[in-house]
Amino acid sequence: MAIDISKLNSAANTQVRSKTQQGSQPQQGTSQVAAQSAATVKTDSVMLTPQAQQLQGAAAKMNALPDVDQKKIDQIKLAIAEGNYKIDPERLAANIVEFEKQMQDLNDY
């Protein structure tokens, strides 16, 4: 959501003009408005929820992990080369179905 801040400055100018039109000196009105503005200025702050902090920690840990488990790849290559690599079709099918469910859940958000 966008906030139009261009009107903030014009509101302060309107206050200065109305005070000067009432007969007060322009410099006094300006300094009063500046003093009032300085007293009411608030700073922005952000607080992360514990859940957001956990997500940041998890993301940092995942980014630190290597993209590929080279040890596992080497084991599979060796098993294939030796002819010992067995494929469990039921386990493979279950993993594919689980993966598809996870992808569908991501699309629902």
LINSULWO-V971034 format. One record per pair of residues at least 4 apart in sequence whose ideal C-beta (glycine too) atoms are under 6 Angstrom apart, sorted by sequence separation. I is the first residue (numbers start at 1). GAP is how many residues later the second one is. If there is no record, write none. Layout:
# LINSULWO-V971034
((I & GAP) (I & GAP))
This chain:
# LINSULWO-V971034
((24 & 4) (48 & 4) (19 & 5) (24 & 5) (48 & 5) (79 & 5) (80 & 5) (20 & 6) (79 & 6) (20 & 9) (19 & 10) (16 & 13) (16 & 14) (16 & 17) (15 & 18) (12 & 21))
